[in-house]
Amino acid sequence: PDAVARRMASGVRKVKTQRIAHKDSFFFNWALQVPLAFQQPFAPTHEAMAALDLHHGRRPHELAADLRRAFSGIVAGNVKEEGMRQIEAHGPFRIHGDTDMMEALDALLRAFVEQRRMKISGQYRPCYQVQA
């Protein structure tokens, strides 16, 4: 804990110095630039879900964005009316990814159901299939 506190304090000092030097705000990070692709809403269609690339070896921020999209689509397929209609009409989403990531995501979703954080009537059934 002491080492973490020292490192945090050092980081805060560096941020303060940088923001003063660049006349940047302390309450908003104006220097942060988020690429447009990461700002776009994700519509969880079968095509969009199939286009996700959930494999190891990708750049971390790109993998994180696709994991967020996959999670959003899976929640939509289990909870949201439009997503549930799509699953009923076209079958489960097909997600291309590494099995270990999909198993971890499934375990997280099952925990959400058990803890009643995700309201699902009846028994939880995954609304996706993993395609290696």
Backbone as CSV, one residue per row, in Angstrom:
resi,resn,N_x,N_y,N_z,CA_x,CA_y,CA_z,C_x,C_y,C_z
1,PRO,0.805,-1.212,0.000,0.000,0.000,0.000,0.850,1.281,0.000
2,ASP,1.976,1.258,0.740,2.812,2.457,0.788,3.412,2.756,-0.582
3,ALA,3.884,1.717,-1.251,4.488,1.905,-2.582,3.447,2.411,-3.575
4,VAL,2.241,1.891,-3.467,1.163,2.345,-4.357,0.860,3.815,-4.096
5,ALA,0.784,4.192,-2.834,0.501,5.586,-2.482,1.595,6.514,-3.002
6,ARG,2.851,6.100,-2.842,3.952,6.932,-3.346,3.877,7.075,-4.867
7,ARG,3.596,5.977,-5.546,3.518,6.036,-7.014,2.345,6.910,-7.465
8,MET,1.218,6.792,-6.787,0.054,7.628,-7.108,0.380,9.102,-6.898
9,ALA,0.997,9.425,-5.777,1.345,10.818,-5.491,2.304,11.354,-6.544
10,SER,3.258,10.542,-6.956,4.195,10.955,-8.001,3.458,11.210,-9.314
11,GLY,2.531,10.329,-9.647,1.750,10.500,-10.872,0.906,11.757,-10.841
12,VAL,0.297,12.034,-9.699,-0.521,13.243,-9.557,0.344,14.486,-9.737
13,ARG,1.547,14.479,-9.162,2.453,15.623,-9.332,2.814,15.817,-10.806
14,LYS,3.085,14.722,-11.515,3.425,14.815,-12.938,2.258,15.380,-13.750
15,VAL,1.058,14.930,-13.451,-0.126,15.439,-14.156,-0.295,16.926,-13.871
16,LYS,-0.131,17.319,-12.610,-0.266,18.733,-12.248,0.763,19.576,-12.995
17,THR,2.005,19.126,-13.012,3.071,19.853,-13.718,2.755,19.971,-15.205
18,GLN,2.322,18.875,-15.808,2.001,18.872,-17.240,0.834,19.808,-17.545
19,ARG,-0.186,19.783,-16.707,-1.359,20.631,-16.962,-1.024,22.112,-16.776
20,ILE,-0.189,22.426,-15.816,0.230,23.820,-15.642,1.071,24.250,-16.836
21,ALA,2.001,23.415,-17.259,2.883,23.754,-18.385,2.103,23.979,-19.678
22,HIS,1.028,23.231,-19.872,0.248,23.344,-21.108,-1.019,24.182,-20.933
23,LYS,-1.129,24.813,-19.763,-2.303,25.635,-19.449,-3.598,24.854,-19.694
24,ASP,-3.577,23.613,-19.251,-4.728,22.730,-19.419,-5.563,22.744,-18.138
25,SER,-6.820,22.435,-18.286,-7.758,22.444,-17.181,-7.476,21.313,-16.189
26,PHE,-7.829,21.532,-14.927,-7.711,20.484,-13.922,-9.002,19.684,-13.805
27,PHE,-10.098,20.199,-14.325,-11.377,19.522,-14.163,-11.823,18.777,-15.412
28,PHE,-11.112,18.916,-16.514,-11.451,18.185,-17.735,-10.183,17.987,-18.543
29,ASN,-10.007,16.817,-19.083,-8.798,16.514,-19.837,-8.990,16.888,-21.305
30,TRP,-8.748,18.142,-21.634,-8.921,18.626,-22.998,-7.904,18.011,-23.945
31,ALA,-6.793,17.552,-23.437,-5.752,16.980,-24.287,-6.068,15.543,-24.719
32,LEU,-7.011,14.915,-24.042,-7.364,13.545,-24.380,-8.042,13.506,-25.744
33,GLN,-7.540,12.668,-26.607,-8.128,12.514,-27.934,-8.579,11.069,-28.102
34,VAL,-9.883,10.887,-28.255,-10.460,9.565,-28.442,-10.838,9.431,-29.911
35,PRO,-10.278,8.458,-30.618,-10.613,8.293,-32.034,-12.120,8.134,-32.239
36,LEU,-12.610,8.655,-33.332,-14.043,8.644,-33.631,-14.622,7.231,-33.590
37,ALA,-13.873,6.247,-34.044,-14.377,4.869,-34.068,-14.786,4.382,-32.678
38,PHE,-14.135,4.898,-31.634,-14.458,4.483,-30.273,-15.592,5.302,-29.661
39,GLN,-16.077,6.302,-30.378,-17.149,7.150,-29.876,-18.499,6.793,-30.484
40,GLN,-18.490,5.943,-31.499,-19.719,5.616,-32.211,-20.558,4.620,-31.414
41,PRO,-21.884,4.792,-31.438,-22.732,3.810,-30.762,-22.656,2.462,-31.482
42,PHE,-22.908,1.407,-30.759,-22.849,0.063,-31.326,-24.253,-0.504,-31.411
43,ALA,-24.672,-0.841,-32.627,-25.965,-1.489,-32.842,-25.715,-2.995,-32.912
44,PRO,-26.173,-3.751,-31.931,-25.854,-5.179,-31.873,-26.695,-6.024,-32.833
45,THR,-26.367,-5.957,-34.111,-27.016,-6.810,-35.102,-26.198,-8.092,-35.252
46,HIS,-26.761,-9.060,-35.934,-26.017,-10.301,-36.170,-24.746,-10.029,-36.967
47,GLU,-24.837,-9.135,-37.938,-23.669,-8.805,-38.760,-22.596,-8.110,-37.930
48,ALA,-23.009,-7.153,-37.100,-22.051,-6.406,-36.278,-21.389,-7.321,-35.251
49,MET,-22.161,-8.214,-34.654,-21.590,-9.128,-33.664,-20.612,-10.101,-34.325
50,ALA,-20.938,-10.568,-35.533,-20.052,-11.497,-36.244,-18.753,-10.818,-36.662
51,ALA,-18.782,-9.502,-36.815,-17.593,-8.761,-37.248,-16.620,-8.473,-36.105
52,LEU,-17.027,-8.700,-34.862,-16.139,-8.456,-33.725,-14.978,-9.443,-33.755
53,ASP,-13.821,-8.980,-33.336,-12.608,-9.804,-33.339,-12.094,-9.919,-31.910
54,LEU,-12.469,-10.997,-31.247,-12.136,-11.173,-29.835,-11.045,-12.226,-29.678
55,HIS,-9.884,-11.893,-30.188,-8.741,-12.795,-30.137,-7.565,-12.130,-29.420
56,HIS,-6.777,-12.955,-28.748,-5.548,-12.467,-28.122,-4.609,-11.943,-29.205
57,GLY,-3.721,-11.051,-28.816,-2.721,-10.552,-29.751,-3.111,-9.249,-30.420
58,ARG,-4.310,-8.780,-30.191,-4.726,-7.496,-30.746,-4.228,-6.372,-29.850
59,ARG,-4.256,-5.155,-30.389,-3.891,-4.003,-29.563,-4.908,-3.904,-28.423
60,PRO,-4.433,-3.687,-27.199,-5.325,-3.745,-26.035,-6.555,-2.848,-26.136
61,HIS,-6.396,-1.609,-26.623,-7.550,-0.711,-26.671,-8.574,-1.169,-27.707
62,GLU,-8.124,-1.804,-28.786,-9.059,-2.304,-29.794,-9.801,-3.538,-29.278
63,LEU,-9.081,-4.424,-28.600,-9.717,-5.596,-28.013,-10.718,-5.169,-26.942
64,ALA,-10.345,-4.202,-26.116,-11.250,-3.715,-25.071,-12.522,-3.139,-25.676
65,ALA,-12.393,-2.390,-26.763,-13.570,-1.812,-27.418,-14.467,-2.912,-27.970
66,ASP,-13.879,-3.941,-28.584,-14.695,-5.032,-29.116,-15.312,-5.871,-27.998
67,LEU,-14.618,-6.039,-26.883,-15.207,-6.741,-25.741,-16.400,-5.968,-25.194
68,ARG,-16.270,-4.646,-25.131,-17.396,-3.819,-24.680,-18.579,-3.985,-25.625
69,ARG,-18.299,-3.997,-26.925,-19.366,-4.169,-27.917,-20.024,-5.544,-27.773
70,ALA,-19.207,-6.572,-27.577,-19.746,-7.924,-27.413,-20.636,-7.995,-26.176
71,PHE,-20.170,-7.422,-25.087,-20.947,-7.418,-23.852,-22.272,-6.697,-24.068
72,SER,-22.215,-5.565,-24.748,-23.426,-4.803,-25.043,-24.405,-5.635,-25.867
73,GLY,-23.895,-6.328,-26.879,-24.751,-7.153,-27.722,-25.352,-8.324,-26.978
74,ILE,-24.557,-8.951,-26.115,-25.049,-10.097,-25.351,-26.130,-9.659,-24.373
75,VAL,-25.917,-8.536,-23.723,-26.946,-8.010,-22.820,-28.207,-7.689,-23.611
76,ALA,-28.049,-7.057,-24.780,-29.212,-6.733,-25.616,-29.951,-8.004,-26.022
77,GLY,-29.222,-9.043,-26.386,-29.850,-10.289,-26.809,-30.575,-11.014,-25.697
78,ASN,-30.212,-10.737,-24.455,-30.844,-11.390,-23.313,-31.896,-10.539,-22.619
79,VAL,-31.792,-9.216,-22.753,-32.616,-8.341,-21.924,-33.490,-7.388,-22.739
80,LYS,-32.932,-6.791,-23.773,-33.652,-5.749,-24.503,-34.579,-6.351,-25.549
81,GLU,-35.756,-5.770,-25.663,-36.792,-6.310,-26.542,-36.315,-6.481,-27.984
82,GLU,-35.681,-5.453,-28.539,-35.212,-5.524,-29.928,-34.179,-6.632,-30.103
83,GLY,-33.249,-6.730,-29.178,-32.234,-7.776,-29.257,-32.833,-9.163,-29.130
84,MET,-33.786,-9.317,-28.241,-34.437,-10.611,-28.057,-35.219,-11.005,-29.311
85,ARG,-35.841,-10.029,-29.960,-36.558,-10.314,-31.222,-35.589,-10.787,-32.296
86,GLN,-34.417,-10.140,-32.368,-33.417,-10.556,-33.353,-32.960,-11.995,-33.108
87,ILE,-32.738,-12.342,-31.856,-32.306,-13.700,-31.520,-33.404,-14.691,-31.889
88,GLU,-34.630,-14.340,-31.598,-35.760,-15.217,-31.919,-35.898,-15.409,-33.433
89,ALA,-35.686,-14.347,-34.187,-35.863,-14.403,-35.640,-34.679,-15.034,-36.367
90,HIS,-33.459,-14.766,-35.896,-32.268,-15.179,-36.650,-31.357,-16.150,-35.905
91,GLY,-31.746,-16.560,-34.718,-30.897,-17.460,-33.942,-29.852,-16.692,-33.159
92,PRO,-28.973,-17.414,-32.485,-27.979,-16.748,-31.633,-26.960,-15.953,-32.444
93,PHE,-26.402,-14.932,-31.792,-25.297,-14.188,-32.396,-24.123,-15.147,-32.564
94,ARG,-23.347,-14.942,-33.591,-22.115,-15.707,-33.784,-20.947,-14.757,-33.534
95,ILE,-20.143,-15.114,-32.546,-19.040,-14.251,-32.147,-17.730,-14.971,-32.435
96,HIS,-16.827,-14.277,-33.088,-15.511,-14.832,-33.393,-14.552,-14.415,-32.286
97,GLY,-14.072,-15.403,-31.547,-13.169,-15.066,-30.458,-12.507,-16.283,-29.863
98,ASP,-11.558,-16.007,-28.997,-10.868,-17.072,-28.291,-11.785,-17.629,-27.206
99,THR,-11.801,-18.924,-27.102,-12.715,-19.605,-26.194,-12.553,-19.131,-24.755
100,ASP,-11.324,-18.903,-24.306,-11.127,-18.501,-22.909,-11.780,-17.154,-22.614
101,MET,-11.732,-16.230,-23.574,-12.384,-14.930,-23.369,-13.897,-15.089,-23.304
102,MET,-14.438,-15.920,-24.183,-15.878,-16.121,-24.213,-16.361,-16.831,-22.950
103,GLU,-15.572,-17.784,-22.453,-15.939,-18.463,-21.211,-15.937,-17.493,-20.039
104,ALA,-14.957,-16.597,-19.995,-14.900,-15.597,-18.922,-16.086,-14.643,-19.014
105,LEU,-16.432,-14.233,-20.229,-17.575,-13.346,-20.429,-18.859,-14.047,-20.003
106,ASP,-18.999,-15.315,-20.371,-20.180,-16.085,-19.996,-20.269,-16.237,-18.482
107,ALA,-19.137,-16.488,-17.827,-19.132,-16.611,-16.365,-19.561,-15.303,-15.713
108,LEU,-19.101,-14.189,-16.265,-19.498,-12.883,-15.740,-21.004,-12.684,-15.882
109,LEU,-21.544,-13.015,-17.057,-22.981,-12.861,-17.274,-23.782,-13.773,-16.351
110,ARG,-23.326,-14.995,-16.180,-24.025,-15.911,-15.267,-24.010,-15.363,-13.833
111,ALA,-22.906,-14.771,-13.424,-22.833,-14.163,-12.089,-23.813,-13.001,-11.982
112,PHE,-23.928,-12.198,-13.048,-24.887,-11.093,-13.041,-26.312,-11.621,-12.866
113,VAL,-26.636,-12.715,-13.551,-27.975,-13.294,-13.440,-28.203,-13.798,-12.020
114,GLU,-27.238,-14.551,-11.479,-27.368,-15.097,-10.128,-27.516,-13.999,-9.087
115,GLN,-26.826,-12.886,-9.285,-26.876,-11.778,-8.338,-28.034,-10.826,-8.638
116,ARG,-28.829,-11.158,-9.644,-29.990,-10.364,-10.072,-29.597,-8.962,-10.535
117,ARG,-28.401,-8.850,-11.109,-27.967,-7.573,-11.687,-28.450,-7.441,-13.124
118,MET,-28.779,-8.577,-13.735,-29.329,-8.570,-15.083,-30.660,-9.303,-14.993
119,LYS,-31.726,-8.590,-15.266,-33.065,-9.137,-15.094,-33.420,-10.021,-16.285
120,ILE,-33.425,-11.324,-16.040,-33.792,-12.290,-17.069,-34.902,-13.152,-16.499
121,SER,-36.001,-13.231,-17.248,-37.083,-14.097,-16.800,-36.745,-15.526,-17.218
122,GLY,-36.864,-16.444,-16.299,-36.543,-17.827,-16.609,-35.061,-18.107,-16.472
123,GLN,-34.629,-19.179,-17.106,-33.238,-19.612,-17.000,-32.383,-18.907,-18.049
124,TYR,-31.168,-18.568,-17.661,-30.239,-17.898,-18.581,-29.767,-18.875,-19.644
125,ARG,-29.936,-18.474,-20.891,-29.398,-19.218,-22.033,-28.557,-18.251,-22.837
126,PRO,-27.308,-18.577,-23.105,-26.482,-17.672,-23.905,-27.135,-17.402,-25.264
127,CYS,-27.086,-16.153,-25.683,-27.691,-15.748,-26.959,-26.623,-15.650,-28.038
128,TYR,-25.518,-16.368,-27.833,-24.425,-16.314,-28.799,-23.753,-17.676,-28.893
129,GLN,-23.037,-17.871,-29.994,-22.198,-19.045,-30.187,-20.807,-18.561,-30.555
130,VAL,-19.804,-19.222,-30.002,-18.424,-18.850,-30.300,-17.976,-19.552,-31.573
131,GLN,-17.427,-18.786,-32.484,-16.845,-19.316,-33.719,-15.341,-19.089,-33.636
132,ALA,-14.574,-20.158,-33.622,-13.116,-20.019,-33.508,-12.512,-19.472,-34.783
